[in-house]
Amino acid sequence: MKKNIFIDVTGLSYKHQSGVQNTLWGLFEASKDKEIQDLFNIYYYDCSGSFNKLIYNYSKKNYIIKYHFKNKLLSLIIKKLYDFGLIKFKLIKPKLFLNHVWNWGIKKKDNLNNSITIHDLFPIEYRDLYSNKMYKLTKKSINFAINNCSQIQCVSNYTRTQFLNYTLINPEKVTVVYPPINEYFLNEKIIDFSILSEYNLLKYNYLISIGYLDPRKNLKKQIEAFKKFITDNKTDLKYALTGFKNSFSNEILEILNDPILKDKVIFLGFVDIEKLKCLLTYSSALLYCSIAEGFGIPIIEGFACRTPVITSNTTSMKELGDNRAFLVDPNSVNDIYNSIVEVVENRNKVNFEENYRFASMFTYKNWFYGHFLKEKYSLPK
Protein backbone atom coordinates (compact mmCIF):
# COMPACT_ATOMS: atom_id res chain seq x y z
CA MET A 1 0.00 0.00 0.00
CA LYS A 2 1.26 3.46 -0.89
CA LYS A 3 2.15 5.79 1.95
CA ASN A 4 0.86 9.35 2.04
CA ILE A 5 3.26 12.29 2.22
CA PHE A 6 2.22 15.90 2.71
CA ILE A 7 4.65 18.64 1.73
CA ASP A 8 4.10 22.24 2.76
CA VAL A 9 4.99 24.23 -0.38
CA THR A 10 4.14 27.64 1.08
CA GLY A 11 7.76 28.69 0.53
CA LEU A 12 7.46 28.21 -3.22
CA SER A 13 5.37 31.35 -3.44
CA TYR A 14 8.76 33.10 -3.23
CA LYS A 15 9.95 31.25 -6.35
CA HIS A 16 13.72 30.73 -6.83
CA GLN A 17 15.07 33.50 -4.63
CA SER A 18 17.36 31.56 -2.30
CA GLY A 19 18.95 28.19 -1.70
CA VAL A 20 16.17 27.28 0.75
CA GLN A 21 13.51 27.82 -1.91
CA ASN A 22 15.59 25.93 -4.48
CA THR A 23 15.87 22.88 -2.24
CA LEU A 24 12.12 22.89 -1.62
CA TRP A 25 11.64 22.90 -5.38
CA GLY A 26 13.91 19.86 -5.36
CA LEU A 27 11.33 17.82 -3.42
CA PHE A 28 8.67 18.83 -5.94
CA GLU A 29 10.84 17.94 -8.95
CA ALA A 30 11.79 14.58 -7.42
CA SER A 31 8.14 13.69 -6.86
CA LYS A 32 7.67 13.55 -10.64
CA ASP A 33 9.85 10.43 -10.78
CA LYS A 34 7.81 7.29 -11.56
CA GLU A 35 9.68 5.16 -9.03
CA ILE A 36 8.77 7.64 -6.30
CA GLN A 37 5.17 7.88 -7.49
CA ASP A 38 4.89 4.09 -7.22
CA LEU A 39 5.88 4.28 -3.56
CA PHE A 40 4.00 7.35 -2.31
CA ASN A 41 0.88 9.44 -2.69
CA ILE A 42 2.26 12.98 -2.51
CA TYR A 43 0.07 15.94 -1.59
CA TYR A 44 1.13 19.57 -1.67
CA TYR A 45 -0.54 22.11 0.57
CA ASP A 46 -0.09 25.85 0.35
CA CYS A 47 -0.75 28.46 3.04
CA SER A 48 0.74 31.42 1.18
CA GLY A 49 -2.52 32.83 -0.16
CA SER A 50 -0.91 32.67 -3.61
CA PHE A 51 -1.56 30.19 -6.40
CA ASN A 52 1.26 28.06 -7.78
CA LYS A 53 0.37 27.35 -11.38
CA LEU A 54 3.35 25.03 -11.90
CA ILE A 55 2.25 22.64 -9.15
CA TYR A 56 -1.43 22.90 -10.12
CA ASN A 57 -0.75 22.05 -13.77
CA TYR A 58 1.35 19.07 -12.74
CA SER A 59 -0.93 17.68 -10.05
CA LYS A 60 -4.40 19.25 -9.88
CA LYS A 61 -5.84 16.62 -7.54
CA ASN A 62 -2.91 16.65 -5.15
CA TYR A 63 -2.46 20.41 -4.83
CA ILE A 64 -4.40 21.51 -1.76
CA ILE A 65 -4.95 25.23 -1.36
CA LYS A 66 -7.78 26.53 0.79
CA TYR A 67 -7.66 30.22 -0.12
CA HIS A 68 -5.87 32.06 -2.86
CA PHE A 69 -6.19 35.43 -4.56
CA LYS A 70 -4.64 37.09 -7.58
CA ASN A 71 -4.52 40.29 -5.57
CA LYS A 72 -1.15 40.34 -3.80
CA LEU A 73 -2.49 42.25 -0.79
CA LEU A 74 -5.28 39.72 -0.20
CA SER A 75 -2.77 36.87 -0.58
CA LEU A 76 -0.53 38.48 2.03
CA ILE A 77 -3.48 38.92 4.42
CA ILE A 78 -4.38 35.23 4.08
CA LYS A 79 -0.77 34.22 4.76
CA LYS A 80 -0.68 36.39 7.90
CA LEU A 81 -3.95 34.88 9.12
CA TYR A 82 -2.42 31.41 8.67
CA ASP A 83 0.77 32.50 10.42
CA PHE A 84 -1.12 33.75 13.46
CA GLY A 85 -3.34 30.67 13.59
CA LEU A 86 -6.53 32.58 12.85
CA ILE A 87 -7.19 30.33 9.85
CA LYS A 88 -6.75 26.60 10.39
CA PHE A 89 -5.45 24.21 7.77
CA LYS A 90 -6.40 20.59 8.26
CA LEU A 91 -4.88 17.61 6.48
CA ILE A 92 -7.88 15.38 5.90
CA LYS A 93 -6.30 12.61 3.86
CA PRO A 94 -6.25 9.23 5.67
CA LYS A 95 -3.32 7.10 6.73
CA LEU A 96 -0.86 9.94 7.01
CA PHE A 97 2.73 8.75 6.78
CA LEU A 98 4.69 11.98 7.07
CA ASN A 99 4.08 15.73 6.98
CA HIS A 100 7.07 17.78 5.82
CA VAL A 101 6.76 21.39 6.96
CA TRP A 102 8.02 24.63 5.47
CA ASN A 103 10.76 26.03 7.68
CA TRP A 104 9.17 29.40 8.39
CA GLY A 105 5.57 30.28 9.16
CA ILE A 106 5.05 26.73 10.43
CA LYS A 107 1.44 25.73 11.03
CA LYS A 108 1.40 23.61 14.19
CA LYS A 109 0.09 20.10 13.59
CA ASP A 110 -0.06 17.97 16.70
CA ASN A 111 -0.23 14.17 16.74
CA LEU A 112 1.34 13.89 13.30
CA ASN A 113 4.62 12.46 12.08
CA ASN A 114 6.20 15.80 11.23
CA SER A 115 9.45 16.28 9.36
CA ILE A 116 11.58 19.41 8.99
CA THR A 117 14.81 20.39 7.24
CA ILE A 118 17.17 22.70 9.15
CA HIS A 119 19.29 24.72 6.74
CA ASP A 120 21.26 26.79 9.23
CA LEU A 121 21.15 28.61 12.57
CA PHE A 122 22.72 31.82 11.30
CA PRO A 123 19.99 34.26 12.45
CA ILE A 124 20.86 33.06 15.96
CA GLU A 125 24.65 32.84 15.48
CA TYR A 126 24.99 36.14 13.57
CA ARG A 127 22.32 38.37 15.10
CA ASP A 128 23.80 41.55 13.58
CA LEU A 129 23.39 40.20 10.03
CA TYR A 130 19.70 39.28 10.30
CA SER A 131 16.43 40.96 11.13
CA ASN A 132 14.61 40.31 14.38
CA LYS A 133 11.90 38.64 12.31
CA MET A 134 14.32 36.06 10.92
CA TYR A 135 15.66 35.45 14.43
CA LYS A 136 12.16 34.72 15.73
CA LEU A 137 11.26 32.52 12.77
CA THR A 138 14.45 30.49 13.19
CA LYS A 139 13.77 30.02 16.90
CA LYS A 140 10.24 28.92 16.02
CA SER A 141 11.44 26.32 13.53
CA ILE A 142 13.99 24.94 16.04
CA ASN A 143 11.35 24.67 18.76
CA PHE A 144 9.00 22.96 16.32
CA ALA A 145 11.75 20.51 15.38
CA ILE A 146 12.41 19.65 19.03
CA ASN A 147 8.81 19.36 20.17
CA ASN A 148 6.81 18.24 17.14
CA CYS A 149 9.02 16.35 14.67
CA SER A 150 9.62 12.63 14.45
CA GLN A 151 12.55 13.27 12.13
CA ILE A 152 14.91 16.17 11.47
CA GLN A 153 17.21 16.64 8.48
CA CYS A 154 20.19 19.00 8.38
CA VAL A 155 21.79 20.05 5.11
CA SER A 156 25.39 19.41 6.19
CA ASN A 157 27.43 17.86 8.96
CA TYR A 158 28.33 21.38 10.05
CA THR A 159 24.67 22.38 10.40
CA ARG A 160 23.90 19.15 12.23
CA THR A 161 26.71 19.79 14.72
CA GLN A 162 25.51 23.36 15.31
CA PHE A 163 21.94 22.17 15.77
CA LEU A 164 22.91 19.42 18.21
CA ASN A 165 25.09 21.79 20.23
CA TYR A 166 22.30 24.34 20.44
CA THR A 167 19.42 21.99 21.25
CA LEU A 168 21.12 19.05 23.04
CA ILE A 169 18.56 16.85 21.28
CA ASN A 170 19.10 13.09 20.84
CA PRO A 171 21.63 12.82 17.94
CA GLU A 172 19.88 9.72 16.59
CA LYS A 173 16.90 11.87 15.69
CA VAL A 174 18.93 14.15 13.39
CA THR A 175 20.37 13.05 10.05
CA VAL A 176 22.36 14.77 7.30
CA VAL A 177 20.79 15.01 3.86
CA TYR A 178 22.76 17.08 1.35
CA PRO A 179 20.53 19.30 -0.87
CA PRO A 180 20.31 18.79 -4.62
CA ILE A 181 21.37 21.10 -7.39
CA ASN A 182 19.19 21.75 -10.40
CA GLU A 183 19.93 18.83 -12.69
CA TYR A 184 20.32 21.19 -15.62
CA PHE A 185 23.83 21.80 -14.30
CA LEU A 186 24.57 18.08 -14.72
CA ASN A 187 23.32 17.99 -18.30
CA GLU A 188 26.25 17.35 -20.65
CA LYS A 189 24.66 19.43 -23.41
CA ILE A 190 27.17 21.74 -25.13
CA ILE A 191 26.70 25.35 -24.04
CA ASP A 192 26.72 28.26 -26.47
CA PHE A 193 29.37 30.55 -25.03
CA SER A 194 28.20 33.40 -27.28
CA ILE A 195 25.97 34.26 -24.29
CA LEU A 196 29.12 35.81 -22.80
CA SER A 197 29.03 38.61 -25.36
CA GLU A 198 25.75 39.80 -23.84
CA TYR A 199 27.72 40.70 -20.71
CA ASN A 200 30.92 41.78 -22.51
CA LEU A 201 32.85 38.85 -21.01
CA LEU A 202 35.49 36.62 -22.59
CA LYS A 203 35.94 32.88 -22.10
CA TYR A 204 38.11 32.05 -19.04
CA ASN A 205 38.79 35.75 -18.47
CA TYR A 206 36.57 36.54 -15.49
CA LEU A 207 35.78 35.40 -11.97
CA ILE A 208 32.19 34.93 -10.86
CA SER A 209 30.29 35.05 -7.56
CA ILE A 210 26.73 33.85 -7.00
CA GLY A 211 24.30 34.84 -4.25
CA TYR A 212 22.82 37.75 -2.36
CA LEU A 213 24.87 40.93 -1.93
CA ASP A 214 24.97 40.75 1.85
CA PRO A 215 27.76 40.81 4.49
CA ARG A 216 27.72 37.05 5.15
CA LYS A 217 28.75 36.44 1.52
CA ASN A 218 31.97 38.39 2.22
CA LEU A 219 31.95 40.16 -1.15
CA LYS A 220 33.77 43.18 0.26
CA LYS A 221 36.94 41.17 0.97
CA GLN A 222 36.60 39.25 -2.28
CA ILE A 223 36.43 42.54 -4.21
CA GLU A 224 39.48 43.84 -2.28
CA ALA A 225 41.40 40.69 -3.23
CA PHE A 226 40.36 41.09 -6.87
CA LYS A 227 41.40 44.76 -6.84
CA LYS A 228 44.83 43.78 -5.52
CA PHE A 229 45.10 41.12 -8.25
CA ILE A 230 44.30 43.42 -11.18
CA THR A 231 46.54 46.16 -9.73
CA ASP A 232 49.55 43.90 -9.16
CA ASN A 233 49.22 41.91 -12.37
CA LYS A 234 48.03 44.55 -14.89
CA THR A 235 45.42 42.12 -16.23
CA ASP A 236 42.15 42.56 -18.07
CA LEU A 237 40.48 39.89 -15.88
CA LYS A 238 36.93 40.85 -14.83
CA TYR A 239 34.73 39.92 -11.88
CA ALA A 240 31.00 39.22 -12.39
CA LEU A 241 28.52 39.33 -9.49
CA THR A 242 25.13 37.66 -9.89
CA GLY A 243 22.14 37.42 -7.60
CA PHE A 244 19.44 39.43 -5.89
CA LYS A 245 19.86 42.73 -4.14
CA ASN A 246 18.67 43.09 -0.56
CA SER A 247 18.74 45.66 2.24
CA PHE A 248 22.52 45.19 2.64
CA SER A 249 23.42 45.61 -1.05
CA ASN A 250 24.13 49.35 -1.22
CA GLU A 251 27.52 49.11 0.51
CA ILE A 252 28.74 46.59 -2.06
CA LEU A 253 27.35 48.51 -5.03
CA GLU A 254 29.04 51.71 -3.81
CA ILE A 255 32.43 49.95 -3.80
CA LEU A 256 32.01 49.34 -7.52
CA ASN A 257 32.28 53.10 -8.10
CA ASP A 258 36.01 52.89 -7.37
CA PRO A 259 37.78 54.09 -10.59
CA ILE A 260 40.10 51.07 -10.52
CA LEU A 261 37.09 48.72 -10.47
CA LYS A 262 35.02 50.57 -13.07
CA ASP A 263 34.07 48.19 -15.88
CA LYS A 264 36.11 45.51 -14.09
CA VAL A 265 33.58 44.40 -11.47
CA ILE A 266 30.12 44.14 -12.97
CA PHE A 267 26.83 43.40 -11.24
CA LEU A 268 24.60 41.27 -13.49
CA GLY A 269 21.64 40.95 -11.12
CA PHE A 270 19.49 37.81 -11.27
CA VAL A 271 20.54 35.49 -14.10
CA ASP A 272 18.34 32.61 -15.28
CA ILE A 273 19.71 29.08 -15.05
CA GLU A 274 20.65 28.68 -18.73
CA LYS A 275 22.79 31.80 -18.67
CA LEU A 276 24.14 31.05 -15.21
CA LYS A 277 25.40 27.64 -16.33
CA CYS A 278 27.16 29.28 -19.27
CA LEU A 279 28.70 31.96 -17.02
CA LEU A 280 29.92 29.34 -14.54
CA THR A 281 31.29 27.00 -17.20
CA TYR A 282 33.42 29.60 -18.95
CA SER A 283 34.61 31.53 -15.88
CA SER A 284 38.18 31.40 -14.63
CA ALA A 285 36.83 30.39 -11.22
CA LEU A 286 33.88 30.63 -8.87
CA LEU A 287 34.73 32.91 -5.94
CA TYR A 288 32.59 31.82 -2.97
CA CYS A 289 34.40 32.82 0.21
CA SER A 290 31.47 33.39 2.56
CA ILE A 291 31.88 33.93 6.28
CA ALA A 292 29.55 30.98 6.87
CA GLU A 293 27.25 28.68 4.89
CA GLY A 294 24.77 26.07 6.03
CA PHE A 295 25.51 24.24 2.79
CA GLY A 296 26.65 26.22 -0.27
CA ILE A 297 24.85 25.06 -3.42
CA PRO A 298 26.97 27.20 -5.82
CA ILE A 299 30.04 25.15 -4.82
CA ILE A 300 28.41 21.98 -6.17
CA GLU A 301 27.12 23.85 -9.23
CA GLY A 302 30.71 24.95 -9.90
CA PHE A 303 31.92 21.34 -9.62
CA ALA A 304 29.14 20.25 -12.01
CA CYS A 305 30.29 22.86 -14.56
CA ARG A 306 33.92 21.70 -14.22
CA THR A 307 34.89 25.11 -12.93
CA PRO A 308 37.64 25.82 -10.36
CA VAL A 309 36.15 26.84 -7.03
CA ILE A 310 37.73 29.15 -4.45
CA THR A 311 35.84 28.85 -1.17
CA SER A 312 36.25 29.21 2.59
CA ASN A 313 37.99 26.76 4.89
CA THR A 314 35.15 27.14 7.41
CA THR A 315 31.67 25.74 8.15
CA SER A 316 30.12 23.53 5.46
CA MET A 317 32.32 24.97 2.70
CA LYS A 318 35.35 23.09 3.98
CA GLU A 319 33.19 19.98 4.21
CA LEU A 320 32.30 20.22 0.51
CA GLY A 321 35.53 21.69 -0.83
CA ASP A 322 38.19 19.68 1.00
CA ASN A 323 40.54 18.16 -1.63
CA ARG A 324 38.27 19.56 -4.38
CA ALA A 325 38.44 23.36 -4.13
CA PHE A 326 40.98 26.07 -3.32
CA LEU A 327 40.31 26.69 0.38
CA VAL A 328 40.99 30.09 1.94
CA ASP A 329 40.61 31.98 5.19
CA PRO A 330 37.59 34.20 4.38
CA ASN A 331 38.89 36.92 6.72
CA SER A 332 42.19 37.24 4.87
CA VAL A 333 42.29 39.37 1.72
CA ASN A 334 45.81 38.07 1.04
CA ASP A 335 44.67 34.47 1.29
CA ILE A 336 41.89 35.07 -1.23
CA TYR A 337 44.32 37.02 -3.46
CA ASN A 338 46.88 34.18 -3.42
CA SER A 339 44.21 31.67 -4.42
CA ILE A 340 43.14 33.88 -7.33
CA VAL A 341 46.78 33.92 -8.48
CA GLU A 342 47.03 30.16 -8.10
CA VAL A 343 43.81 29.35 -9.93
CA VAL A 344 44.61 31.71 -12.84
CA GLU A 345 48.11 30.26 -13.22
CA ASN A 346 47.25 26.62 -12.47
CA ARG A 347 43.70 26.05 -13.67
CA ASN A 348 44.49 22.50 -14.76
CA LYS A 349 45.56 21.58 -11.24
CA VAL A 350 41.87 20.85 -10.53
CA ASN A 351 40.53 17.31 -11.01
CA PHE A 352 37.47 18.42 -12.96
CA GLU A 353 36.14 14.95 -13.71
CA GLU A 354 36.30 13.83 -10.08
CA ASN A 355 34.53 17.03 -9.04
CA TYR A 356 31.83 16.41 -11.66
CA ARG A 357 31.35 12.84 -10.38
CA PHE A 358 30.91 14.19 -6.86
CA ALA A 359 28.40 16.82 -8.05
CA SER A 360 26.41 14.21 -9.99
CA MET A 361 25.32 12.62 -6.70
CA PHE A 362 23.42 15.73 -5.60
CA THR A 363 20.19 14.81 -7.38
CA TYR A 364 16.52 15.48 -6.72
CA LYS A 365 15.81 11.79 -6.19
CA ASN A 366 18.60 11.35 -3.65
CA TRP A 367 17.34 14.44 -1.79
CA PHE A 368 13.82 12.99 -1.71
CA TYR A 369 15.03 9.60 -0.49
CA GLY A 370 16.94 11.27 2.31
CA HIS A 371 13.69 12.73 3.62
CA PHE A 372 11.19 9.97 3.00
CA LEU A 373 12.99 6.70 2.25
CA LYS A 374 16.19 6.87 4.24
CA GLU A 375 17.28 3.30 3.58
CA LYS A 376 17.73 4.25 -0.09
CA TYR A 377 19.61 7.49 0.58
CA SER A 378 23.34 7.70 0.02
CA LEU A 379 25.34 10.64 1.37
CA PRO A 380 27.64 11.91 -1.41
CA LYS A 381 31.30 11.27 -0.64
MIKOL-644971 format. One record per residue (C-alpha): x, y, z; residue in one letter. Coordinates in steps of 0.05 Angstrom, whole numbers, padded with zeros to 5 digits, always signed. Layout:
BEGIN
XYZA;...
//
This chain:
BEGIN
+00000+00000+00000M;+00025+00069-00018K;+00043+00116+00039K;+00017+00187+00041N;+00065+00246+00044I;+00044+00318+00054F;+00093+00373+00035I;+00082+00445+00055D;+00100+00485-00008V;+00083+00553+00022T;+00155+00574+00011G;+00149+00564-00064L;+00107+00627-00069S;+00175+00662-00065Y;+00199+00625-00127K;+00274+00615-00137H;+00301+00670-00093Q;+00347+00631-00046S;+00379+00564-00034G;+00323+00546+00015V;+00270+00556-00038Q;+00312+00519-00090N;+00317+00458-00045T;+00242+00458-00032L;+00233+00458-00108W;+00278+00397-00107G;+00227+00356-00068L;+00173+00377-00119F;+00217+00359-00179E;+00236+00292-00148A;+00163+00274-00137S;+00153+00271-00213K;+00197+00209-00216D;+00156+00146-00231K;+00194+00103-00181E;+00175+00153-00126I;+00103+00158-00150Q;+00098+00082-00144D;+00118+00086-00071L;+00080+00147-00046F;+00018+00189-00054N;+00045+00260-00050I;+00001+00319-00032Y;+00023+00391-00033Y;-00011+00442+00011Y;-00002+00517+00007D;-00015+00569+00061C;+00015+00628+00024S;-00050+00657-00003G;-00018+00653-00072S;-00031+00604-00128F;+00025+00561-00156N;+00007+00547-00228K;+00067+00501-00238L;+00045+00453-00183I;-00029+00458-00202Y;-00015+00441-00275N;+00027+00381-00255Y;-00019+00354-00201S;-00088+00385-00198K;-00117+00332-00151K;-00058+00333-00103N;-00049+00408-00097Y;-00088+00430-00035I;-00099+00505-00027I;-00156+00531+00016K;-00153+00604-00002Y;-00117+00641-00057H;-00124+00709-00091F;-00093+00742-00152K;-00090+00806-00111N;-00023+00807-00076K;-00050+00845-00016L;-00106+00794-00004L;-00055+00737-00012S;-00011+00770+00041L;-00070+00778+00088I;-00088+00705+00082I;-00015+00684+00095K;-00014+00728+00158K;-00079+00698+00182L;-00048+00628+00173Y;+00015+00650+00208D;-00022+00675+00269F;-00067+00613+00272G;-00131+00652+00257L;-00144+00607+00197I;-00135+00532+00208K;-00109+00484+00155F;-00128+00412+00165K;-00098+00352+00130L;-00158+00308+00118I;-00126+00252+00077K;-00125+00185+00113P;-00066+00142+00135K;-00017+00199+00140L;+00055+00175+00136F;+00094+00240+00141L;+00082+00315+00140N;+00141+00356+00116H;+00135+00428+00139V;+00160+00493+00109W;+00215+00521+00154N;+00183+00588+00168W;+00111+00606+00183G;+00101+00535+00209I;+00029+00515+00221K;+00028+00472+00284K;+00002+00402+00272K;-00001+00359+00334D;-00005+00283+00335N;+00027+00278+00266L;+00092+00249+00242N;+00124+00316+00225N;+00189+00326+00187S;+00232+00388+00180I;+00296+00408+00145T;+00343+00454+00183I;+00386+00494+00135H;+00425+00536+00185D;+00423+00572+00251L;+00454+00636+00226F;+00400+00685+00249P;+00417+00661+00319I;+00493+00657+00310E;+00500+00723+00271Y;+00446+00767+00302R;+00476+00831+00272D;+00468+00804+00201L;+00394+00786+00206Y;+00329+00819+00223S;+00292+00806+00288N;+00238+00773+00246K;+00286+00721+00218M;+00313+00709+00289Y;+00243+00694+00315K;+00225+00650+00255L;+00289+00610+00264T;+00275+00600+00338K;+00205+00578+00320K;+00229+00526+00271S;+00280+00499+00321I;+00227+00493+00375N;+00180+00459+00326F;+00235+00410+00308A;+00248+00393+00381I;+00176+00387+00403N;+00136+00365+00343N;+00180+00327+00293C;+00192+00253+00289S;+00251+00265+00243Q;+00298+00323+00229I;+00344+00333+00170Q;+00404+00380+00168C;+00436+00401+00102V;+00508+00388+00124S;+00549+00357+00179N;+00567+00428+00201Y;+00493+00448+00208T;+00478+00383+00245R;+00534+00396+00294T;+00510+00467+00306Q;+00439+00443+00315F;+00458+00388+00364L;+00502+00436+00405N;+00446+00487+00409Y;+00388+00440+00425T;+00422+00381+00461L;+00371+00337+00426I;+00382+00262+00417N;+00433+00256+00359P;+00398+00194+00332E;+00338+00237+00314K;+00379+00283+00268V;+00407+00261+00201T;+00447+00295+00146V;+00416+00300+00077V;+00455+00342+00027Y;+00411+00386-00017P;+00406+00376-00092P;+00427+00422-00148I;+00384+00435-00208N;+00399+00377-00254E;+00406+00424-00312Y;+00477+00436-00286F;+00491+00362-00294L;+00466+00360-00366N;+00525+00347-00413E;+00493+00389-00468K;+00543+00435-00503I;+00534+00507-00481I;+00534+00565-00529D;+00587+00611-00501F;+00564+00668-00546S;+00519+00685-00486I;+00582+00716-00456L;+00581+00772-00507S;+00515+00796-00477E;+00554+00814-00414Y;+00618+00836-00450N;+00657+00777-00420L;+00710+00732-00452L;+00719+00658-00442K;+00762+00641-00381Y;+00776+00715-00369N;+00731+00731-00310Y;+00716+00708-00239L;+00644+00699-00217I;+00606+00701-00151S;+00535+00677-00140I;+00486+00697-00085G;+00456+00755-00047Y;+00497+00819-00039L;+00499+00815+00037D;+00555+00816+00090P;+00554+00741+00103R;+00575+00729+00030K;+00639+00768+00044N;+00639+00803-00023L;+00675+00864+00005K;+00739+00823+00019K;+00732+00785-00046Q;+00729+00851-00084I;+00790+00877-00046E;+00828+00814-00065A;+00807+00822-00137F;+00828+00895-00137K;+00897+00876-00110K;+00902+00822-00165F;+00886+00868-00224I;+00931+00923-00195T;+00991+00878-00183D;+00984+00838-00247N;+00961+00891-00298K;+00908+00842-00325T;+00843+00851-00361D;+00810+00798-00318L;+00739+00817-00297K;+00695+00798-00238Y;+00620+00784-00248A;+00570+00787-00190L;+00503+00753-00198T;+00443+00748-00152G;+00389+00789-00118F;+00397+00855-00083K;+00373+00862-00011N;+00375+00913+00045S;+00450+00904+00053F;+00468+00912-00021S;+00483+00987-00024N;+00550+00982+00010E;+00575+00932-00041I;+00547+00970-00101L;+00581+01034-00076E;+00649+00999-00076I;+00640+00987-00150L;+00646+01062-00162N;+00720+01058-00147D;+00756+01082-00212P;+00802+01021-00210I;+00742+00974-00209L;+00700+01011-00261K;+00681+00964-00318D;+00722+00910-00282K;+00672+00888-00229V;+00602+00883-00259I;+00537+00868-00225F;+00492+00825-00270L;+00433+00819-00222G;+00390+00756-00225F;+00411+00710-00282V;+00367+00652-00306D;+00394+00582-00301I;+00413+00574-00375E;+00456+00636-00373K;+00483+00621-00304L;+00508+00553-00327K;+00543+00586-00385C;+00574+00639-00340L;+00598+00587-00291L;+00626+00540-00344T;+00668+00592-00379Y;+00692+00631-00318S;+00764+00628-00293S;+00737+00608-00224A;+00678+00613-00177L;+00695+00658-00119L;+00652+00636-00059Y;+00688+00656+00004C;+00629+00668+00051S;+00638+00679+00126I;+00591+00620+00137A;+00545+00574+00098E;+00495+00521+00121G;+00510+00485+00056F;+00533+00524-00005G;+00497+00501-00068I;+00539+00544-00116P;+00601+00503-00096I;+00568+00440-00123I;+00542+00477-00185E;+00614+00499-00198G;+00638+00427-00192F;+00583+00405-00240A;+00606+00457-00291C;+00678+00434-00284R;+00698+00502-00259T;+00753+00516-00207P;+00723+00537-00141V;+00755+00583-00089I;+00717+00577-00023T;+00725+00584+00052S;+00760+00535+00098N;+00703+00543+00148T;+00633+00515+00163T;+00602+00471+00109S;+00646+00499+00054M;+00707+00462+00080K;+00664+00400+00084E;+00646+00404+00010L;+00711+00434-00017G;+00764+00394+00020D;+00811+00363-00033N;+00765+00391-00088R;+00769+00467-00083A;+00820+00521-00066F;+00806+00534+00008L;+00820+00602+00039V;+00812+00640+00104D;+00752+00684+00088P;+00778+00738+00134N;+00844+00745+00097S;+00846+00787+00034V;+00916+00761+00021N;+00893+00689+00026D;+00838+00701-00025I;+00886+00740-00069Y;+00938+00684-00068N;+00884+00633-00088S;+00863+00678-00147I;+00936+00678-00170V;+00941+00603-00162E;+00876+00587-00199V;+00892+00634-00257V;+00962+00605-00264E;+00945+00532-00249N;+00874+00521-00273R;+00890+00450-00295N;+00911+00432-00225K;+00837+00417-00211V;+00811+00346-00220N;+00749+00368-00259F;+00723+00299-00274E;+00726+00277-00202E;+00691+00341-00181N;+00637+00328-00233Y;+00627+00257-00208R;+00618+00284-00137F;+00568+00336-00161A;+00528+00284-00200S;+00506+00252-00134M;+00468+00315-00112F;+00404+00296-00148T;+00330+00310-00134Y;+00316+00236-00124K;+00372+00227-00073N;+00347+00289-00036W;+00276+00260-00034F;+00301+00192-00010Y;+00339+00225+00046G;+00274+00255+00072H;+00224+00199+00060F;+00260+00134+00045L;+00324+00137+00085K;+00346+00066+00072E;+00355+00085-00002K;+00392+00150+00012Y;+00467+00154+00000S;+00507+00213+00027L;+00553+00238-00028P;+00626+00225-00013K;
//
